[in-house]
Amino acid sequence: MAGSAALREDAHAMQGELAQLRHRLHRRPEVGLQLPRTQETVLEALDGLPLEISTGEALTSVTAVLRGGRPGPAVLLRGDMDALPVQEETGFDFTSEVDGVMHACGHDLHTAMLAGAARLLSAHRDQLAGDVVFMFQPGEEGYDGAGKMLAEGVLDAAGTRVSSAYGMHVMSSAIPPAQFITRPGPLMAASDELRVVVRGAGGHGSAPHLARDPISVAAQLVGDLQTLITRRFNAFDPVVLTVGSFHAGTMRNIIPDEARFQATVRSFSVAAREQMRVESVRLCESVAAAYGMEVDAQYIEEYPVTVNDADHAAFAAGVAADVFGDGRYAPMVHPQTGAEDFSRVLAAVPGCYLFLGAAMGEDWETAPNNHSPRARFSDSVLSDGVLLHAELAVRALERDSAEVAVGAAVAG
């Protein structure tokens, strides 16, 4: 296995400190865009390092720039910091001390790994042919923190636009422990919301012919939307729609004036996403009109598809296999239907997002998954996550610097 022996040794030496930082973050989770205690913890972890640090205005982000020992481009490494509104049931001795809030998605590990990478690369800045931007991001879980950090200029924090960007996400199940996976092209789905209100005319449940029942139409739409997908969309460009909220009525013998439901929509291409935006609304309007009712159907775009640049995905996969050995990296066959606001970063600059198995014990296939109140992530992967972040930065800067030099020579 290749890679810098000094990087490897130093990364593994900080394992105990990384675990302590992770546990501290885990005990004090925060939700959303405002994470003051988390931001404070990150700033303390970065204190004393040769970093140019700035904090966000619209959110409690931390952006840190490390100037390399040699001139060159800049690369970005990202870690999200926010937790979920989940009551923890892991049994950890460092369980959440905040009722109803838990790091159920492993962002505490992401934050600790990125802080560790900042410390490791600071100690080896002479190896850097350029600069590294560390992006500590709040609000990944539904708050579009990445979009807000982009709006505040994180991609240009080093003074020039970063040439590439990398991030990773731990998984409490589905991936063997300590294994890295990724793939070129679509990695995670676009995420959108379909919000529907069907308006009829209320009446007595014994005489539906004297009313206009919005529940029956809304219920029909739940099924018709699934038929729309199977009959109007290419099976090899999939769309997933799930109605997760349906509300109507107050009593069994009263027909209400309206019924409403909300659905999450996942897609993997711009074409399928646009088709779903148009046709889902049109279907709702047509069915409601057929029964003499009105409908307010809104298709609300949230996160785009997370797309790995093919060259950068191959590069990241090669780094993981080289640093850790072939058994620690496996190609990802299918994209995930989950969504990720790092998609906004990868839409702006080329890069790659990876997954890292962090299940505890051998039963990784049936372990509680991310977002479960029983999701358990192992500390054992922390130093490996730090090492991969660092190796990606070092090697990406070398690669990007070489490409800049070639481009300049051709232009000259």
VEXDREN-2710 file (C-alpha; in Angstrom, 1 decimal):
% VEXDREN-2710
k/r/px/py/pz
1/MET/0.0/0.0/0.0
2/ALA/1.3/3.4/-1.0
3/GLY/0.6/6.8/0.4
4/SER/2.6/8.9/2.8
5/ALA/3.8/6.8/5.7
6/ALA/4.0/10.0/7.8
7/LEU/0.4/10.9/7.1
8/ARG/-0.7/7.4/7.9
9/GLU/1.2/7.3/11.2
10/ASP/0.1/10.7/12.3
11/ALA/-3.6/10.0/11.4
12/HIS/-3.6/6.8/13.4
13/ALA/-1.9/8.5/16.3
14/MET/-4.7/11.0/16.7
15/GLN/-7.4/8.2/16.9
16/GLY/-8.0/8.8/20.7
17/GLU/-8.4/12.5/20.3
18/LEU/-10.7/12.1/17.4
19/ALA/-12.9/9.8/19.4
20/GLN/-13.0/12.3/22.3
21/LEU/-14.0/15.1/19.8
22/ARG/-16.7/12.9/18.3
23/HIS/-18.1/12.0/21.7
24/ARG/-18.2/15.6/22.7
25/LEU/-20.1/16.5/19.5
26/HIS/-22.4/13.6/20.0
27/ARG/-23.4/14.6/23.5
28/ARG/-24.4/18.1/22.4
29/PRO/-26.2/17.8/19.1
30/GLU/-27.9/20.7/17.4
31/VAL/-30.4/20.9/14.5
32/GLY/-30.6/23.2/11.5
33/LEU/-28.5/26.2/10.4
34/GLN/-27.7/27.6/13.9
35/LEU/-25.3/25.4/15.7
36/PRO/-23.5/27.7/18.2
37/ARG/-22.2/25.0/20.5
38/THR/-21.0/22.9/17.6
39/GLN/-19.3/25.8/16.0
40/GLU/-17.6/26.6/19.3
41/THR/-16.3/23.1/19.5
42/VAL/-15.0/23.1/16.0
43/LEU/-13.2/26.4/16.5
44/GLU/-11.6/25.0/19.7
45/ALA/-10.5/21.9/17.7
46/LEU/-8.8/24.2/15.1
47/ASP/-7.3/26.6/17.6
48/GLY/-3.6/27.1/17.1
49/LEU/-3.4/25.7/13.6
50/PRO/-2.1/27.9/10.7
51/LEU/-5.5/28.4/9.2
52/GLU/-7.4/31.4/7.9
53/ILE/-10.8/31.0/9.6
54/SER/-14.1/32.7/8.9
55/THR/-17.6/32.1/10.1
56/GLY/-20.9/32.4/8.4
57/GLU/-23.4/35.2/8.5
58/ALA/-26.7/33.4/7.7
59/LEU/-25.6/30.2/9.4
60/THR/-23.0/29.1/12.0
61/SER/-20.6/27.7/9.4
62/VAL/-16.8/27.5/9.8
63/THR/-14.6/27.9/6.7
64/ALA/-10.8/27.4/7.2
65/VAL/-8.2/27.9/4.6
66/LEU/-4.8/26.2/4.8
67/ARG/-2.1/27.7/2.6
68/GLY/0.2/25.0/1.2
69/GLY/4.0/25.0/1.2
70/ARG/4.0/25.5/-2.6
71/PRO/1.8/27.7/-4.9
72/GLY/-1.0/26.0/-6.7
73/PRO/-4.7/25.7/-7.0
74/ALA/-7.1/25.0/-4.1
75/VAL/-9.3/22.0/-3.2
76/LEU/-12.2/21.8/-0.9
77/LEU/-13.0/19.2/1.8
78/ARG/-16.4/19.2/3.4
79/GLY/-18.0/17.9/6.6
80/ASP/-21.6/18.5/7.7
81/MET/-22.2/19.2/11.4
82/ASP/-26.0/19.2/12.1
83/ALA/-28.0/16.5/13.9
84/LEU/-31.6/15.2/13.6
85/PRO/-34.8/15.7/15.7
86/VAL/-34.6/12.1/16.9
87/GLN/-34.7/10.7/20.5
88/GLU/-31.5/8.6/20.9
89/GLU/-31.8/4.9/21.8
90/THR/-28.3/3.6/21.2
91/GLY/-27.2/2.9/24.7
92/PHE/-23.9/4.7/24.2
93/ASP/-22.2/6.0/27.3
94/PHE/-21.8/9.3/25.4
95/THR/-25.5/9.4/24.4
96/SER/-27.1/12.7/23.5
97/GLU/-27.8/15.0/26.4
98/VAL/-30.4/16.9/24.4
99/ASP/-33.9/15.5/24.5
100/GLY/-35.3/14.8/21.1
101/VAL/-32.0/15.5/19.2
102/MET/-29.4/13.0/18.1
103/HIS/-26.5/12.6/15.7
104/ALA/-28.4/9.8/14.0
105/CYS/-26.7/10.3/10.6
106/GLY/-23.1/10.3/11.6
107/HIS/-22.4/14.0/11.1
108/ASP/-20.5/14.0/14.4
109/LEU/-18.0/11.7/12.7
110/HIS/-17.8/13.8/9.6
111/THR/-17.0/16.9/11.7
112/ALA/-14.4/15.1/13.8
113/MET/-12.8/13.7/10.6
114/LEU/-12.6/17.0/8.9
115/ALA/-11.1/18.7/12.0
116/GLY/-8.6/15.9/12.2
117/ALA/-7.8/16.4/8.5
118/ALA/-7.2/20.1/9.1
119/ARG/-4.8/19.2/11.9
120/LEU/-3.0/16.5/9.9
121/LEU/-2.6/18.6/6.8
122/SER/-1.4/21.6/8.9
123/ALA/1.4/19.4/10.2
124/HIS/2.3/18.4/6.6
125/ARG/1.6/21.6/4.7
126/ASP/4.9/21.4/3.0
127/GLN/3.4/18.5/0.9
128/LEU/0.6/20.7/-0.4
129/ALA/1.0/22.1/-3.9
130/GLY/-1.7/24.7/-3.2
131/ASP/-4.4/25.4/-0.7
132/VAL/-7.1/23.5/1.1
133/VAL/-10.5/24.9/2.0
134/PHE/-12.2/23.1/4.9
135/MET/-16.0/23.5/4.7
136/PHE/-17.7/22.8/8.1
137/GLN/-21.4/23.0/7.1
138/PRO/-24.6/23.3/9.2
139/GLY/-28.0/22.5/7.9
140/GLU/-27.5/19.5/5.6
141/GLU/-30.7/17.8/6.9
142/GLY/-33.3/19.7/4.9
143/TYR/-32.0/23.3/5.4
144/ASP/-29.8/23.6/2.3
145/GLY/-26.7/24.7/4.3
146/ALA/-24.5/24.0/1.4
147/GLY/-26.4/26.4/-0.8
148/LYS/-26.1/29.1/1.8
149/MET/-22.4/28.5/2.2
150/LEU/-22.0/28.7/-1.6
151/ALA/-23.9/32.0/-1.5
152/GLU/-21.5/33.3/1.1
153/GLY/-18.5/32.4/-1.1
154/VAL/-17.0/29.2/0.4
155/LEU/-15.8/28.0/-3.1
156/ASP/-13.7/31.2/-3.4
157/ALA/-12.5/31.3/0.2
158/ALA/-8.9/30.7/-0.8
159/GLY/-9.0/33.7/-3.1
160/THR/-9.5/31.6/-6.2
161/ARG/-12.3/29.2/-7.1
162/VAL/-11.5/25.7/-5.8
163/SER/-10.5/23.3/-8.7
164/SER/-12.1/20.2/-7.1
165/ALA/-14.2/19.2/-4.0
166/TYR/-14.4/16.0/-2.0
167/GLY/-16.6/14.7/0.8
168/MET/-17.7/11.5/2.4
169/HIS/-20.6/10.1/4.4
170/VAL/-20.5/7.3/7.0
171/MET/-23.1/4.6/7.0
172/SER/-24.3/2.6/10.0
173/SER/-25.4/-0.3/7.8
174/ALA/-25.5/-1.5/4.2
175/ILE/-21.7/-1.2/3.7
176/PRO/-19.1/-3.5/5.3
177/PRO/-17.3/-1.8/8.2
178/ALA/-14.3/0.3/7.1
179/GLN/-15.1/-0.1/3.4
180/PHE/-15.1/2.9/1.0
181/ILE/-17.5/3.0/-2.0
182/THR/-18.4/5.4/-4.7
183/ARG/-19.3/5.6/-8.4
184/PRO/-19.1/7.9/-11.3
185/GLY/-22.1/9.9/-12.5
186/PRO/-25.3/10.0/-10.4
187/LEU/-24.6/9.0/-6.8
188/MET/-27.6/10.2/-5.0
189/ALA/-31.1/11.4/-6.1
190/ALA/-32.6/14.8/-6.6
191/SER/-35.1/15.5/-3.8
192/ASP/-38.3/17.4/-4.4
193/GLU/-41.6/17.9/-2.7
194/LEU/-45.1/17.5/-4.2
195/ARG/-47.7/19.4/-2.0
196/VAL/-51.3/18.8/-2.9
197/VAL/-54.6/20.3/-1.5
198/VAL/-57.8/19.0/-2.9
199/ARG/-60.8/21.3/-2.3
200/GLY/-64.3/20.0/-2.5
201/ALA/-67.5/20.7/-0.6
202/GLY/-68.2/19.3/2.8
203/GLY/-71.4/17.5/3.8
204/HIS/-72.9/14.6/5.7
205/GLY/-71.2/11.2/5.3
206/SER/-74.6/9.6/4.7
207/ALA/-75.2/11.7/1.5
208/PRO/-72.0/12.0/-0.4
209/HIS/-73.9/12.8/-3.6
210/LEU/-74.9/16.1/-2.0
211/ALA/-71.2/17.0/-1.3
212/ARG/-68.0/16.8/-3.2
213/ASP/-65.7/14.4/-1.4
214/PRO/-62.0/15.6/-1.5
215/ILE/-60.8/12.5/0.4
216/SER/-61.8/10.1/-2.4
217/VAL/-60.0/12.3/-5.0
218/ALA/-56.9/12.7/-2.9
219/ALA/-56.8/9.0/-2.2
220/GLN/-57.1/8.3/-5.9
221/LEU/-54.3/10.7/-6.6
222/VAL/-52.0/8.7/-4.3
223/GLY/-52.5/5.7/-6.4
224/ASP/-52.6/7.5/-9.8
225/LEU/-49.2/9.1/-9.1
226/GLN/-47.6/5.7/-8.8
227/THR/-49.3/4.7/-12.1
228/LEU/-48.0/7.9/-13.7
229/ILE/-44.4/6.8/-12.9
230/THR/-44.8/3.2/-14.2
231/ARG/-46.6/4.3/-17.4
232/ARG/-45.0/7.6/-18.3
233/PHE/-41.4/7.2/-17.2
234/ASN/-38.4/5.2/-18.4
235/ALA/-37.8/2.3/-16.0
236/PHE/-34.0/2.8/-16.6
237/ASP/-34.3/6.4/-15.5
238/PRO/-36.2/5.8/-12.2
239/VAL/-38.4/8.1/-10.2
240/VAL/-39.5/7.3/-6.6
241/LEU/-42.5/9.0/-5.1
242/THR/-43.7/8.4/-1.5
243/VAL/-46.6/10.0/0.1
244/GLY/-45.6/10.5/3.7
245/SER/-48.3/12.8/5.0
246/PHE/-52.1/12.7/4.4
247/HIS/-54.6/14.7/6.4
248/ALA/-58.3/15.2/6.0
249/GLY/-61.5/15.3/8.1
250/THR/-62.4/15.4/11.8
251/MET/-65.1/12.7/12.2
252/ARG/-66.1/9.5/10.4
253/ASN/-69.5/10.9/9.3
254/ILE/-68.4/14.3/8.1
255/ILE/-67.2/14.9/4.5
256/PRO/-64.6/17.7/4.9
257/ASP/-64.1/20.6/2.6
258/GLU/-60.5/19.7/1.8
259/ALA/-57.9/16.9/1.9
260/ARG/-54.2/17.4/1.7
261/PHE/-51.1/15.3/1.2
262/GLN/-47.3/15.7/0.8
263/ALA/-45.0/13.5/-1.1
264/THR/-41.2/13.3/-1.5
265/VAL/-40.0/12.8/-5.1
266/ARG/-36.6/11.3/-6.0
267/SER/-35.1/11.3/-9.5
268/PHE/-31.7/10.8/-11.1
269/SER/-31.7/13.0/-14.2
270/VAL/-32.6/16.5/-15.2
271/ALA/-35.0/15.2/-17.8
272/ALA/-36.9/12.9/-15.4
273/ARG/-37.1/15.6/-12.8
274/GLU/-38.5/18.2/-15.2
275/GLN/-41.0/15.6/-16.5
276/MET/-42.2/14.8/-13.0
277/ARG/-42.5/18.5/-12.2
278/VAL/-44.9/19.0/-15.1
279/GLU/-46.8/15.8/-15.3
280/SER/-47.5/15.3/-11.5
281/VAL/-49.1/18.7/-11.3
282/ARG/-51.1/18.2/-14.5
283/LEU/-52.3/14.8/-13.3
284/CYS/-53.6/16.3/-10.0
285/GLU/-55.3/19.1/-11.8
286/SER/-57.0/16.8/-14.4
287/VAL/-58.3/14.3/-11.9
288/ALA/-59.6/16.9/-9.6
289/ALA/-61.4/18.7/-12.5
290/ALA/-62.9/15.4/-13.6
291/TYR/-64.8/15.2/-10.2
292/GLY/-65.7/18.9/-10.2
293/MET/-63.1/20.0/-7.6
294/GLU/-60.2/22.4/-7.3
295/VAL/-56.7/21.5/-6.5
296/ASP/-53.6/23.4/-5.5
297/ALA/-50.7/21.2/-6.6
298/GLN/-47.2/22.6/-6.0
299/TYR/-44.0/20.9/-7.1
300/ILE/-41.2/22.4/-4.9
301/GLU/-37.6/21.7/-6.1
302/GLU/-35.2/21.1/-3.2
303/TYR/-31.8/19.4/-4.0
304/PRO/-30.4/18.5/-7.4
305/VAL/-28.9/15.1/-8.3
306/THR/-25.6/14.5/-6.6
307/VAL/-23.3/13.8/-9.6
308/ASN/-19.7/12.6/-9.3
309/ASP/-17.4/13.8/-12.1
310/ALA/-16.3/10.6/-13.8
311/ASP/-12.6/11.5/-13.8
312/HIS/-12.6/12.6/-10.1
313/ALA/-14.6/9.5/-9.1
314/ALA/-12.0/7.3/-10.7
315/PHE/-9.3/9.4/-9.0
316/ALA/-10.9/9.1/-5.5
317/ALA/-11.5/5.4/-5.9
318/GLY/-7.8/4.9/-6.9
319/VAL/-6.6/6.9/-3.9
320/ALA/-8.8/4.8/-1.5
321/ALA/-7.6/1.5/-3.1
322/ASP/-4.0/2.6/-3.1
323/VAL/-4.0/3.9/0.5
324/PHE/-6.0/1.2/2.1
325/GLY/-5.7/-1.8/-0.2
326/ASP/-8.1/-3.3/-2.7
327/GLY/-10.2/-5.0/0.0
328/ARG/-11.1/-1.7/1.5
329/TYR/-12.6/-0.2/-1.6
330/ALA/-15.5/-1.5/-3.7
331/PRO/-17.3/0.1/-6.7
332/MET/-20.8/1.2/-5.9
333/VAL/-23.2/-0.5/-8.4
334/HIS/-26.4/1.6/-8.0
335/PRO/-26.9/5.2/-6.8
336/GLN/-28.8/5.8/-3.6
337/THR/-32.3/7.4/-3.5
338/GLY/-31.3/9.5/-0.6
339/ALA/-30.4/13.2/-1.3
340/GLU/-27.5/15.4/-0.3
341/ASP/-26.9/19.1/-0.5
342/PHE/-23.3/18.5/-1.4
343/SER/-24.9/18.1/-4.8
344/ARG/-24.8/21.9/-5.1
345/VAL/-21.0/21.9/-4.6
346/LEU/-20.5/19.2/-7.2
347/ALA/-22.8/21.1/-9.6
348/ALA/-20.4/24.1/-9.3
349/VAL/-17.0/22.4/-9.4
350/PRO/-15.9/18.8/-10.3
351/GLY/-15.3/16.4/-7.5
352/CYS/-16.4/13.2/-5.8
353/TYR/-18.5/12.1/-2.8
354/LEU/-17.8/8.7/-1.2
355/PHE/-19.4/6.5/1.5
356/LEU/-17.6/4.8/4.3
357/GLY/-19.0/1.8/6.2
358/ALA/-19.1/2.6/10.0
359/ALA/-21.3/-0.2/11.3
360/MET/-20.4/-1.6/14.8
361/GLY/-19.7/-5.3/14.9
362/GLU/-20.2/-7.9/12.1
363/ASP/-24.0/-7.6/11.6
364/TRP/-23.7/-4.6/9.2
365/GLU/-26.4/-5.9/6.8
366/THR/-29.2/-5.8/9.4
367/ALA/-27.9/-3.0/11.7
368/PRO/-30.2/0.0/12.2
369/ASN/-29.6/2.4/9.3
370/ASN/-28.9/6.1/9.2
371/HIS/-31.6/8.3/10.8
372/SER/-32.8/5.5/13.1
373/PRO/-32.8/6.3/16.9
374/ARG/-30.7/3.1/17.2
375/ALA/-28.1/4.0/14.5
376/ARG/-24.7/3.2/15.9
377/PHE/-21.5/4.4/14.2
378/SER/-18.1/3.1/15.2
379/ASP/-15.2/5.3/16.3
380/SER/-12.8/2.9/14.6
381/VAL/-13.2/4.5/11.2
382/LEU/-12.3/8.0/12.3
383/SER/-8.5/7.9/11.7
384/ASP/-9.1/6.3/8.3
385/GLY/-11.5/9.0/7.3
386/VAL/-9.0/11.6/8.3
387/LEU/-6.3/9.8/6.3
388/LEU/-8.4/9.6/3.1
389/HIS/-9.4/13.3/3.4
390/ALA/-5.7/14.2/3.7
391/GLU/-4.5/11.9/0.9
392/LEU/-7.3/13.2/-1.4
393/ALA/-6.2/16.8/-0.8
394/VAL/-2.5/16.1/-1.3
395/ARG/-2.9/14.1/-4.4
396/ALA/-5.7/16.3/-5.9
397/LEU/-3.5/19.3/-5.6
398/GLU/-0.7/17.5/-7.3
399/ARG/-3.1/16.4/-10.0
400/ASP/-4.8/19.7/-10.5
401/SER/-1.4/21.6/-10.4
402/ALA/-0.1/19.3/-13.2
403/GLU/-3.3/20.0/-15.3
404/VAL/-2.9/23.7/-14.8
405/ALA/0.7/23.5/-16.0
406/VAL/-0.2/21.5/-19.0
407/GLY/-3.0/23.9/-19.9
408/ALA/-0.6/26.9/-19.5
409/ALA/2.0/25.2/-21.8
410/VAL/-0.6/24.5/-24.4
411/ALA/-1.9/28.1/-24.2
412/GLY/1.6/29.4/-24.5
END
